[in-house]
Every structure is written in structure tokens, then in C-alpha cells.
Amino acid sequence: MAMMDELVQQIATRTGLPQDKAMQAAQAAIEFLDGRLPPPIGGNLKRLTGEGGGTGGGGIPDLGDVAGKLGGMFGR
């Protein structure tokens, strides 16, 4: 399951929102965080929604690489 799909599913499950509303909530949260987090994280989160020219299918980047880089930034 893609990370965005997982996020939408978690929002829908935890809030009781229908899938379409959960997707809108997820996109709003990602856009909010994307504009406020410092680089290299900020400015790259929109890739989860298919915006920003990701490298994977449907504009989704290779999230394994992204997770590895983020882990490295935080000492993992």
C-alpha cells in the first residue's frame, strides 16, 4: 500500500470520514506541512499526493529512499 493511501486510510479510520473527505484532509495537512518544514523535507511532501513530479508510478517517489534519507537526518 502506498504511503498516501495508508495516510488516507488512517484518517478515515480514526475520524470516521468517508474516503474522499479523508483524502482532502490528508492533502490539506501535507500542503500545510510542506510549506512549513525546513528543507530537505519541506518542499518535498507534495510528492506524496502525486504533485511535484515524483519518480514512481502516479507521481509517487520511491518512498523507501525518502524514508532512508529522513532516517539518516535523524540519526537512524
N, C-alpha and C positions, 0 to 999 in steps of 0.2 A: 504494500500500500504506500502510495506517495505521501510525503510529509504533509502536503497541503490537505490531502484527503483525510489524513489522520487528525489534523487540527480541526477540520470541519466536523468530523465525527465526534471528537471530544466536546466541542462547543454544543453540538446538537444534543448529545447525551446529558451533559451537565446542566444545560439550561432548558431543555425541552423544546427548543426552537426547531422548526422544520429545516430540512437541509438547505433550502435556498436562502433562508434568513441566516442560518449558521455560516454559510459561505460569505454573505455580505459582512457579517460580524468579523470573520477571520480576515477578510480583505481590508476592512477598516483598521483593525488592530495592526496588521502588517504595515500598512501605509503610515500609520501613526509612528510606530517604532522605527521604521525605515528612515524617516526624516529626523529622528532624534538621537539615534545611536551613533557613536563615533565610527569612522572608517576603521577597518575594512568591513565591519558588519553593516553599519548604516549605508544605505545606498544599494545594498545587495539583497535585501529581504524580499523586494518585489518579485524577484525571480521565482519565489515560491508560488506566486499567483499566475505565472506564465508571462508576466511583463518583464521588460528589461533584457530580453534576448538571452535566455538561458541556453544551456548546451544540450540538455536532454530532450526527450520527446515532449511536445507540448510546451516548450519553453522552460521546462524544469531542469535546473542544473544537476550535476552529479552530486547529490546531497551527501554521499559518503565522503567525497573530497571536502565539501564545505564543513561537515561535522569534524573531520580530522583537523582541518586548519583552525577551526574555532577551539577545539580541544587543546591544540598547541599553544594558542594565545593565552589560555588559562592554565597552563602548566600540566596538561594531561596528555 
